[in-house]
Amino acid sequence: MIGKLNHVAIAVPDLEAARAFYRDVLGASVSEIVDQPEHGVRTVFVELPNTKIELLGVLGDASPIAGFLARNPSGGIHHLCLEVEDIRAARDQLRARGVRVLGEGEPKIGAHGKPVLFLHPKDAFGTLLELEQA
């Protein structure tokens, strides 16, 4: 069902500083900051040869990243994104196996312009998993 690792998402308290660290200190290719209002986050993608790192910042008072950073003020790994061929088929298979899909269960368009869903971390041993249609 799952394909390759698409990205590891890291919530950061200062998106500009994190972007500069990956770009200036580590020498990585990084994107501009992009607001994702439908998800309540600001994103930066760090390009690696075999995957990406997504840096997540707060966008608005209802941002899910604000709560994460309140519990983890220095930031930390927020989620892993795994690719699936057919997001609705994956959702249906996972639900049939008792896995909870967050939200309404309908895919939303993610930061890459592709449908995404999130799985409840309690069903994935404490890890928030994002599925992205490849």
N, CA, C and O of each residue as an XYZ file, in Angstrom:
536
protein
N       0.828     -1.197      0.000
C       0.000      0.000      0.000
C       0.867      1.253      0.000
O       0.681      2.122     -0.852
N       1.815      1.370      0.938
C       2.605      2.593      1.002
C       3.789      2.527      0.056
O       4.344      1.466     -0.229
N       4.146      3.702     -0.412
C       5.287      3.830     -1.305
C       6.439      4.479     -0.570
O       6.694      4.190      0.599
N       7.127      5.353     -1.266
C       8.336      5.944     -0.689
C       8.016      7.039      0.325
O       6.911      7.578      0.378
N       9.028      7.338      1.118
C       8.945      8.459      2.059
C       8.982      9.739      1.243
O       9.934      9.980      0.501
N       7.947     10.558      1.376
C       7.898     11.817      0.649
C       8.644     12.908      1.400
O       9.458     13.625      0.819
N       8.360     13.035      2.708
C       9.074     14.027      3.515
C       8.916     13.754      5.005
O       8.019     13.030      5.438
N       9.808     14.352      5.765
C       9.723     14.404      7.220
C       9.410     15.856      7.554
O      10.106     16.767      7.104
N       8.366     16.070      8.339
C       7.956     17.432      8.690
C       8.439     17.779     10.092
O       8.256     17.013     11.038
N       9.057     18.945     10.204
C       9.582     19.426     11.475
C       8.909     20.757     11.801
O       9.003     21.715     11.035
N       8.232     20.804     12.943
C       7.638     22.059     13.410
C       8.742     22.886     14.046
O       9.534     22.379     14.841
N       8.788     24.167     13.689
C       9.855     25.048     14.187
C       9.241     26.340     14.743
O       8.252     26.842     14.210
N       9.832     26.870     15.814
C       9.294     28.109     16.387
C       9.634     29.349     15.567
O       8.938     30.359     15.668
N      10.689     29.292     14.758
C      11.112     30.432     13.942
C      11.430     29.919     12.541
O      12.523     29.413     12.287
N      10.474     30.056     11.648
C      10.607     29.496     10.305
C      11.732     30.152      9.518
O      12.449     29.471      8.784
N      11.898     31.456      9.656
C      12.987     32.153      8.956
C      14.354     31.645      9.412
O      15.236     31.401      8.589
N      14.527     31.487     10.730
C      15.807     31.009     11.267
C      16.073     29.572     10.830
O      17.205     29.228     10.489
N      15.049     28.739     10.836
C      15.222     27.346     10.412
C      15.574     27.275      8.931
O      16.441     26.500      8.529
N      14.904     28.077      8.134
C      15.195     28.123      6.691
C      16.647     28.539      6.456
O      17.351     27.941      5.643
N      17.080     29.567      7.176
C      18.453     30.051      7.030
C      19.459     28.990      7.474
O      20.514     28.850      6.855
N      19.153     28.246      8.526
C      20.058     27.199      9.006
C      20.278     26.137      7.925
O      21.416     25.785      7.613
N      19.185     25.636      7.363
C      19.318     24.587      6.342
C      20.012     25.116      5.084
O      20.777     24.396      4.443
N      19.743     26.368      4.738
C      20.330     26.965      3.537
C      21.783     27.389      3.776
O      22.673     26.998      3.020
N      22.028     28.181      4.814
C      23.329     28.822      5.004
C      24.334     27.970      5.770
O      25.532     28.021      5.490
N      23.862     27.199      6.720
C      24.772     26.389      7.526
C      24.980     25.008      6.897
O      26.111     24.533      6.791
N      23.881     24.369      6.481
C      23.988     23.018      5.924
C      24.144     23.006      4.409
O      24.465     21.967      3.833
N      23.921     24.141      3.756
C      24.121     24.227      2.317
C      23.048     23.569      1.474
O      23.303     23.200      0.327
N      21.866     23.418      2.015
C      20.771     22.764      1.289
C      20.036     23.749      0.384
O      20.081     24.963      0.589
N      19.379     23.210     -0.593
C      18.475     23.976     -1.437
C      17.133     24.060     -0.718
O      16.530     23.033     -0.407
N      16.663     25.276     -0.454
C      15.406     25.446      0.271
C      14.450     26.321     -0.534
O      14.866     27.188     -1.303
N      13.172     26.069     -0.336
C      12.146     26.850     -1.016
C      11.899     28.159     -0.280
O      12.415     28.385      0.815
N      11.118     28.993     -0.891
C      10.604     30.177     -0.209
C       9.561     29.729      0.805
O       9.100     28.588      0.756
N       9.189     30.599      1.710
C       8.105     30.318      2.656
C       6.783     30.463      1.906
O       6.547     31.450      1.210
N       5.932     29.456      2.065
C       4.624     29.463      1.417
C       3.556     29.283      2.482
O       3.607     28.333      3.264
N       2.593     30.186      2.516
C       1.462     30.061      3.435
C       0.486     29.027      2.900
O       0.168     29.009      1.711
N       0.016     28.170      3.793
C      -0.985     27.150      3.465
C      -2.201     27.403      4.351
O      -2.406     26.681      5.327
N      -3.022     28.425      4.029
C      -4.100     28.822      4.939
C      -5.118     27.719      5.219
O      -5.694     27.679      6.307
N      -5.351     26.820      4.256
C      -6.325     25.749      4.483
C      -5.839     24.746      5.524
O      -6.634     23.967      6.050
N      -4.541     24.757      5.825
C      -3.977     23.853      6.829
C      -3.470     24.608      8.063
O      -3.076     23.982      9.047
N      -3.477     25.935      8.022
C      -3.032     26.727      9.160
C      -1.534     26.675      9.402
O      -1.075     26.793     10.539
N      -0.770     26.497      8.322
C       0.683     26.407      8.461
C       1.385     27.233      7.394
O       0.804     27.589      6.368
N       2.645     27.525      7.666
C       3.562     28.104      6.692
C       4.600     27.022      6.440
O       5.034     26.358      7.381
N       5.006     26.831      5.193
C       5.915     25.734      4.876
C       7.148     26.201      4.124
O       7.126     27.180      3.377
N       8.221     25.463      4.352
C       9.465     25.573      3.593
C       9.882     24.140      3.304
O       9.853     23.293      4.198
N      10.269     23.860      2.068
C      10.763     22.527      1.741
C      12.262     22.572      1.514
O      12.781     23.406      0.771
N      12.939     21.647      2.177
C      14.377     21.459      2.035
C      14.549     20.250      1.106
O      14.113     19.143      1.423
N      15.184     20.478     -0.028
C      15.358     19.405     -1.014
C      16.591     18.578     -0.684
O      17.681     19.120     -0.499
N      16.415     17.279     -0.612
C      17.507     16.338     -0.407
C      17.547     15.393     -1.606
O      16.557     15.293     -2.330
N      18.652     14.704     -1.836
C      18.715     13.814     -2.998
C      17.665     12.701     -2.996
O      17.230     12.263     -4.061
N      17.253     12.238     -1.807
C      16.355     11.100     -1.747
C      14.992     11.379     -1.120
O      14.131     10.499     -1.114
N      14.781     12.584     -0.592
C      13.501     12.945      0.014
C      13.496     14.448      0.284
O      14.329     15.179     -0.252
N      12.568     14.906      1.104
C      12.492     16.316      1.474
C      12.299     16.428      2.988
O      11.853     15.488      3.646
N      12.639     17.578      3.510
C      12.271     17.958      4.866
C      11.310     19.121      4.712
O      11.589     20.071      3.981
N      10.187     19.048      5.394
C       9.214     20.138      5.397
C       9.329     20.856      6.738
O       9.102     20.257      7.789
N       9.677     22.129      6.700
C       9.707     22.944      7.906
C       8.343     23.597      8.048
O       7.844     24.209      7.104
N       7.740     23.471      9.213
C       6.387     23.975      9.456
C       6.403     25.107     10.469
O       7.002     24.988     11.537
N       5.748     26.196     10.130
C       5.573     27.314     11.038
C       4.098     27.602     11.253
O       3.242     27.108     10.519
N       3.819     28.388     12.242
C       2.449     28.745     12.615
C       1.874     29.744     11.621
O       2.550     30.688     11.210
N       0.622     29.529     11.241
C      -0.127     30.487     10.433
C      -1.506     30.649     11.066
O      -2.386     29.810     10.870
N      -1.690     31.712     11.815
C      -2.985     31.994     12.435
C      -3.141     31.373     13.810
O      -2.386     30.484     14.206
N      -4.142     31.866     14.525
C      -4.385     31.429     15.902
C      -4.829     29.974     16.000
O      -4.579     29.325     17.015
N      -5.477     29.456     14.974
C      -5.983     28.086     15.013
C      -4.995     27.080     14.424
O      -5.363     25.932     14.174
N      -3.771     27.487     14.203
C      -2.777     26.606     13.596
C      -2.528     25.371     14.449
O      -2.320     25.492     15.656
N      -2.546     24.175     13.842
C      -2.218     22.972     14.617
C      -0.762     22.973     15.093
O      -0.415     22.268     16.040
N       0.071     23.754     14.443
C       1.479     23.821     14.828
C       1.641     24.602     16.135
O       2.574     24.342     16.894
N       0.746     25.554     16.405
C       0.825     26.334     17.650
C       0.702     25.412     18.862
O       1.462     25.549     19.821
N      -0.227     24.494     18.830
C      -0.393     23.548     19.939
C       0.811     22.642     20.089
O       1.248     22.359     21.204
N       1.349     22.185     18.966
C       2.531     21.330     18.996
C       3.702     22.079     19.625
O       4.418     21.532     20.463
N       3.893     23.335     19.216
C       5.008     24.124     19.747
C       4.796     24.510     21.210
O       5.768     24.714     21.938
N       3.552     24.612     21.648
C       3.293     24.878     23.062
C       3.784     23.705     23.910
O       4.279     23.899     25.021
N       3.645     22.491     23.383
C       4.112     21.292     24.089
C       5.597     21.028     23.860
O       6.251     20.376     24.674
N       6.129     21.542     22.737
C       7.527     21.316     22.342
C       8.122     22.653     21.905
O       8.278     22.881     20.706
N       8.456     23.539     22.834
C       8.851     24.907     22.480
C      10.055     25.018     21.552
O      10.182     26.010     20.834
N      10.928     24.038     21.550
C      12.086     24.072     20.651
C      11.774     23.507     19.274
O      12.613     23.565     18.375
N      10.579     22.962     19.100
C      10.201     22.317     17.850
C      10.502     20.834     17.896
O      10.899     20.298     18.931
N      10.310     20.178     16.764
C      10.570     18.741     16.684
C       9.847     18.118     15.515
O       9.112     18.784     14.785
N      10.067     16.826     15.350
C       9.417     16.110     14.252
C       7.915     16.110     14.490
O       7.443     15.703     15.552
N       7.180     16.565     13.505
C       5.727     16.660     13.589
C       5.044     15.467     12.937
O       4.131     14.882     13.521
N       5.479     15.097     11.723
C       4.886     13.946     11.048
C       5.794     13.407      9.959
O       6.763     14.049      9.554
N       5.457     12.214      9.497
C       6.101     11.598      8.337
C       5.068     11.531      7.231
O       3.898     11.242      7.484
N       5.494     11.795      6.011
C       4.589     11.717      4.866
C       5.015     10.558      3.986
O       6.156     10.490      3.530
N       4.077      9.644      3.754
C       4.301      8.473      2.918
C       3.420      8.551      1.687
O       2.265      8.971      1.766
N       3.957      8.151      0.565
C       3.194      8.184     -0.675
C       2.336      6.928     -0.820
O       2.723      5.832     -0.414
N       1.165      7.124     -1.411
C       0.280      6.021     -1.779
C      -0.172      6.259     -3.214
O      -0.247      7.398     -3.676
N      -0.468      5.180     -3.901
C      -0.877      5.302     -5.306
C      -2.273      5.903     -5.434
O      -2.504      6.779     -6.267
N      -3.206      5.426     -4.601
C      -4.601      5.867     -4.656
C      -5.040      6.197     -3.234
O      -5.235      5.294     -2.420
N      -5.194      7.463     -2.935
C      -5.448      7.886     -1.555
C      -6.792      7.401     -1.019
O      -6.897      7.038      0.153
N      -7.801      7.394     -1.850
C      -9.112      6.930     -1.379
C      -9.116      5.422     -1.132
O      -9.707      4.955     -0.159
N      -8.470      4.673     -1.994
C      -8.369      3.223     -1.785
C      -7.569      2.931     -0.517
O      -7.938      2.052      0.261
N      -6.477      3.666     -0.309
C      -5.674      3.492      0.909
C      -6.515      3.819      2.137
O      -6.490      3.082      3.123
N      -7.259      4.918      2.081
C      -8.131      5.309      3.200
C      -9.115      4.192      3.517
O      -9.281      3.815      4.677
N      -9.762      3.667      2.491
C     -10.774      2.634      2.699
C     -10.161      1.360      3.285
O     -10.751      0.736      4.167
N      -8.984      0.977      2.798
C      -8.305     -0.208      3.330
C      -7.918      0.003      4.790
O      -8.082     -0.894      5.616
N      -7.405      1.187      5.105
C      -6.996      1.468      6.474
C      -8.185      1.515      7.421
O      -8.121      0.976      8.526
N      -9.258      2.148      7.002
C     -10.467      2.187      7.837
C     -10.987      0.780      8.100
O     -11.409      0.471      9.215
N     -10.959     -0.077      7.073
C     -11.413     -1.455      7.230
C     -10.553     -2.210      8.244
O     -10.999     -3.189      8.843
N      -9.320     -1.746      8.427
C      -8.397     -2.368      9.388
C      -8.416     -1.651     10.737
O      -7.586     -1.932     11.602
N      -9.363     -0.726     10.919
C      -9.536     -0.058     12.203
C      -8.682      1.175     12.426
O      -8.612      1.674     13.549
N      -8.029      1.684     11.384
C      -7.193      2.873     11.521
C      -8.069      4.115     11.354
O      -8.875      4.197     10.426
N      -7.904      5.071     12.255
C      -8.688      6.305     12.197
C      -8.020      7.332     11.283
O      -6.813      7.566     11.350
N      -8.839      7.930     10.436
C      -8.398      9.015      9.566
C      -8.863     10.304     10.218
O     -10.027     10.418     10.601
N      -7.967     11.279     10.351
C      -8.315     12.535     11.006
C      -9.209     13.400     10.123
O      -9.236     13.251      8.901
N      -9.932     14.298     10.764
C     -10.818     15.203     10.037
C     -12.048     14.473      9.539
O     -12.506     13.506     10.147
N     -12.568     14.945      8.437
C     -13.777     14.367      7.851
C     -13.496     13.086      7.073
O     -14.421     12.378      6.674
N     -12.219     12.792      6.862
C     -11.868     11.582      6.117
C     -11.777     11.782      4.624
O     -11.457     10.851      3.885
N     -12.057     12.997      4.173
C     -11.919     13.290      2.751
C     -10.565     13.941      2.516
O     -10.138     14.794      3.296
N      -9.892     13.545      1.450
C      -8.581     14.150      1.164
C      -8.687     15.655      0.954
O      -9.665     16.157      0.401
N      -7.656     16.358      1.409
C      -7.497     17.783      1.143
C      -6.274     17.938      0.255
O      -5.427     17.048      0.188
N      -6.189     19.058     -0.416
C      -5.011     19.315     -1.238
C      -3.890     19.806     -0.329
O      -4.053     20.774      0.414
N      -2.753     19.127     -0.401
C      -1.618     19.446      0.450
C      -0.673     20.444     -0.196
O      -0.973     21.027     -1.238
N       0.471     20.627      0.442
C       1.453     21.629      0.023
C       2.036     21.358     -1.362
O       2.526     22.279     -2.016
N       1.990     20.110     -1.813
C       2.504     19.783     -3.148
C       1.416     19.797     -4.217
O       1.664     19.420     -5.363
N       0.205     20.233     -3.845
C      -0.893     20.271     -4.801
C      -1.522     18.908     -5.052
O      -2.236     18.725     -6.038
N      -1.262     17.950     -4.166
C      -1.794     16.592     -4.304
C      -2.671     16.262     -3.103
O      -2.504     16.852     -2.036
N      -3.608     15.323     -3.264
C      -4.485     14.958     -2.152
C      -3.712     14.318     -0.996
O      -2.822     13.495     -1.210
N      -4.070     14.711      0.240
C      -3.439     14.174      1.446
C      -4.494     13.835      2.495
O      -5.593     14.390      2.503
N      -4.131     12.917      3.370
C      -4.907     12.546      4.551
C      -3.938     12.336      5.701
O      -2.767     12.026      5.484
N      -4.423     12.504      6.924
C      -3.608     12.226      8.102
C      -4.245     11.094      8.895
O      -5.467     11.016      9.024
N      -3.394     10.218      9.423
C      -3.840      9.093     10.243
C      -3.604      9.411     11.708
O      -2.620     10.061     12.062
N      -4.509      8.952     12.553
C      -4.409      9.229     13.983
C      -3.108      8.656     14.543
O      -2.802      7.483     14.323
N      -2.336      9.479     15.269
C      -1.057      8.986     15.795
C      -1.194      7.824     16.781
O      -0.271      7.020     16.910
N      -2.317      7.722     17.469
C      -2.495      6.611     18.410
C      -2.601      5.278     17.688
O      -2.343      4.228     18.277
N      -2.980      5.314     16.411
C      -3.071      4.084     15.626
C      -1.751      3.747     14.947
O      -1.613      2.666     14.375
N      -0.779      4.653     15.001
C       0.524      4.458     14.354
C       1.647      4.574     15.385
O       2.731      5.072     15.084
N       1.372      4.107     16.603
C       2.380      4.024     17.649
C       3.017      5.364     17.980
O       4.229      5.469     18.167
N       2.156      6.403     18.047
C       2.601      7.714     18.479
C       3.130      8.620     17.390
O       3.630      9.708     17.679
N       3.030      8.191     16.137
C       3.540      9.002     15.030
C       2.386      9.464     14.145
O       1.594      8.650     13.671
N       2.298     10.769     13.928
C       1.326     11.300     12.986
C       1.815     10.957     11.584
O       2.936     11.305     11.214
N       0.989     10.283     10.811
C       1.341      9.920      9.437
C       0.460     10.671      8.467
O      -0.760     10.728      8.621
N       1.097     11.242      7.472
C       0.395     11.876      6.367
C       0.535     10.947      5.164
O       1.625     10.454      4.874
N      -0.558     10.716      4.479
C      -0.521      9.980      3.220
C      -0.732     10.976      2.099
O      -1.627     11.818      2.168
N       0.094     10.881      1.064
C      -0.012     11.770     -0.091
C      -0.123     10.919     -1.338
O       0.660      9.991     -1.542
N      -1.097     11.239     -2.170
C      -1.236     10.502     -3.420
C      -0.067     10.838     -4.336
O       0.211     12.005     -4.611
N       0.606      9.802     -4.799
C       1.799     10.003     -5.660
C       1.398     10.338     -7.085
O       2.262     10.537     -7.939
